[in-house]
Amino acid sequence: MIRAITEAVWDEIARPAGVSRQKKDAIFELACRVSAIAERSRASGGVSVAKDAADERRKLLRFGLELLVEGADATQIDFAFRHSPITLELDAGTKLELAAVRAGLIAMVEGKHPAFVLRRMTAFLGPEYFEKANDWLLERTKKRKRRSQSLLVPGDLPDLVRSLALDPRSLERTIRSAGRALSVAALAGCAQESVDLVAGFYGPIGAAAFEDDADFQRGKLSGDEIGQAQNAFAEVVKNLEAEGELELGPEDEFASDPAFIHELTRAVMALDERTLRTVFKEGDSRILALAMQGLEPRAHERILGLLGNRISHRLLDAVDDAAILPRRDVLLAGKTLAEAVLANAALRKSEPNEALTSFERVRDWAVSAPLPAP
Amino acid sequence: MINWNAELAKRLSCGEDERRGLGPLIRRFIDLARKARKEGFLSLEAEAAQTEDPLLKVGLRLVAEGVSGDDLEDILATYLLANDEKGWPFLRSCVTVEGLVSLAAGDENPILIRKLVAYYGADRALSLLQELEGQAS
């Protein structure tokens, strides 16, 4: 039986029935504000809450934020909201606001993701506010900046994640079995590539939340704690494999082929501006985005520098949407790009040159070639 | 341990005919779990778009988004309790929440079924369990 239902205090439950639309809209706005406060609090290590409390005009929220500033934990917030004189003798709308604020602040003090804080608070308003919350979260997700990584815990987990990702269902199954908290803690010590492979299972809001949580835990957990989480995660994989639930693929499938990347980058750097611009303007964004996984950053800069804002944004969106591919798929996308360049050159009867020779080598690259020994 | 109380027992109480509706609901969860395992959890968004039940719709969206465990339980229980249902609608919502939490955890079908048939009552759970396990295998 669901714990939150068996523990419910029935005569204290706040319900949206009978509360005006205007009041519910106001509570929704309040929930968005608390979610934004939670985001700032996570980014500042809690320092920003004092300013948010001072700026807050709603009495209930300010009361709760002041408790946070004083260092209250989840139990103390719960107690204070249930017993303070400020919360007595309330009308239905204020009672609903109080329940939502209490739940949001408890989620916040427990270090939950701001998206969860919003979902938790807007649940009090009923399912009709779910879509509105979704739209708000999607907007926030678009504006969010990726953070750099500082703590990487050496170990085998990135290789394990790569080999699991060869069959996406295997990786997803492992993440679900391990649970979100353990998966986040384990991946907090991995490079962005591993986090990206997992985040791809969740859609834009869930993916952003997973990345943010991995980043948040990276700053909170010690190297030892992350190492323990990685061991526990590896144990889950071992158990699933023993039960016949998973089959691990060869580990090098996601490793890049440095010789191919070097050749494709050299070709792009040597190609004349006009051809490069034409191919990237007229080509399929998705294929080009995949091919860009086989290019060094200097080639990315050259391509994006030649394209206008609109096309650059289209391409960058496609790059963001593209999954991290096995080596074979990156090779195939690079070969498709080479074919497009060579077809364009043939049409214009271009003289052979260093760039075209390089693109011919890319076009003829053996897809099944094994990686050179390190 | 279940913290049982009179109010909860009263709300869960419903007629035998209504309770039979649990079979199709549990079968739905078996199908959803199978689909998620085969096509990925994001495929549940398409299922959500087709469902009429607001609680199941919201729950499937949250599961696809990656919310699970206590977090999912807290959100879904808030929706459920805020709705003030009694009898069969309340029982159906409880099973829906339990099914969604189990689905999000990636439980195998035998576990999922065992969690949900418990709502059928001890006397009838065994026969439903045998029937559903036969269909799920």
HADDOCK unambig.tbl for C-alpha pairs under 7 A between the chains (distance, minus, plus):
assign (segid A and resid 1 and name CA) (segid B and resid 2 and name CA) 6.99 0.50 0.50
assign (segid A and resid 2 and name CA) (segid B and resid 73 and name CA) 6.99 0.50 0.50
assign (segid A and resid 2 and name CA) (segid B and resid 98 and name CA) 6.40 0.50 0.50
assign (segid A and resid 4 and name CA) (segid B and resid 73 and name CA) 6.94 0.50 0.50
assign (segid A and resid 4 and name CA) (segid B and resid 74 and name CA) 6.18 0.50 0.50
assign (segid A and resid 4 and name CA) (segid B and resid 77 and name CA) 6.06 0.50 0.50
assign (segid A and resid 5 and name CA) (segid B and resid 77 and name CA) 6.18 0.50 0.50
assign (segid A and resid 6 and name CA) (segid B and resid 2 and name CA) 6.85 0.50 0.50
assign (segid A and resid 6 and name CA) (segid B and resid 3 and name CA) 5.52 0.50 0.50
assign (segid A and resid 6 and name CA) (segid B and resid 4 and name CA) 6.24 0.50 0.50
assign (segid A and resid 7 and name CA) (segid B and resid 3 and name CA) 6.52 0.50 0.50
assign (segid A and resid 14 and name CA) (segid B and resid 82 and name CA) 6.56 0.50 0.50
assign (segid A and resid 15 and name CA) (segid B and resid 82 and name CA) 4.58 0.50 0.50
assign (segid A and resid 15 and name CA) (segid B and resid 83 and name CA) 6.90 0.50 0.50
assign (segid A and resid 16 and name CA) (segid B and resid 82 and name CA) 6.66 0.50 0.50
assign (segid A and resid 119 and name CA) (segid B and resid 75 and name CA) 6.94 0.50 0.50
assign (segid A and resid 120 and name CA) (segid B and resid 75 and name CA) 5.20 0.50 0.50
assign (segid A and resid 123 and name CA) (segid B and resid 75 and name CA) 6.13 0.50 0.50
assign (segid A and resid 123 and name CA) (segid B and resid 78 and name CA) 5.94 0.50 0.50
assign (segid A and resid 123 and name CA) (segid B and resid 79 and name CA) 5.37 0.50 0.50
assign (segid A and resid 124 and name CA) (segid B and resid 78 and name CA) 6.13 0.50 0.50
assign (segid A and resid 124 and name CA) (segid B and resid 79 and name CA) 6.33 0.50 0.50
assign (segid A and resid 124 and name CA) (segid B and resid 82 and name CA) 6.32 0.50 0.50
assign (segid A and resid 126 and name CA) (segid B and resid 79 and name CA) 5.93 0.50 0.50
assign (segid A and resid 127 and name CA) (segid B and resid 54 and name CA) 6.31 0.50 0.50
assign (segid A and resid 127 and name CA) (segid B and resid 58 and name CA) 6.73 0.50 0.50
assign (segid A and resid 169 and name CA) (segid B and resid 37 and name CA) 6.78 0.50 0.50
assign (segid A and resid 169 and name CA) (segid B and resid 40 and name CA) 6.30 0.50 0.50
assign (segid A and resid 173 and name CA) (segid B and resid 106 and name CA) 6.75 0.50 0.50
assign (segid A and resid 176 and name CA) (segid B and resid 104 and name CA) 6.98 0.50 0.50
assign (segid A and resid 176 and name CA) (segid B and resid 105 and name CA) 5.41 0.50 0.50
assign (segid A and resid 176 and name CA) (segid B and resid 106 and name CA) 5.36 0.50 0.50
assign (segid A and resid 177 and name CA) (segid B and resid 105 and name CA) 6.21 0.50 0.50
assign (segid A and resid 177 and name CA) (segid B and resid 106 and name CA) 5.96 0.50 0.50
assign (segid A and resid 179 and name CA) (segid B and resid 105 and name CA) 6.84 0.50 0.50
assign (segid A and resid 201 and name CA) (segid B and resid 42 and name CA) 6.63 0.50 0.50
assign (segid A and resid 202 and name CA) (segid B and resid 42 and name CA) 6.53 0.50 0.50
assign (segid A and resid 202 and name CA) (segid B and resid 64 and name CA) 6.06 0.50 0.50
assign (segid A and resid 202 and name CA) (segid B and resid 65 and name CA) 4.86 0.50 0.50
assign (segid A and resid 202 and name CA) (segid B and resid 66 and name CA) 5.58 0.50 0.50
assign (segid A and resid 203 and name CA) (segid B and resid 65 and name CA) 6.06 0.50 0.50
assign (segid A and resid 205 and name CA) (segid B and resid 65 and name CA) 6.67 0.50 0.50
assign (segid A and resid 206 and name CA) (segid B and resid 65 and name CA) 4.52 0.50 0.50
assign (segid A and resid 206 and name CA) (segid B and resid 66 and name CA) 5.61 0.50 0.50
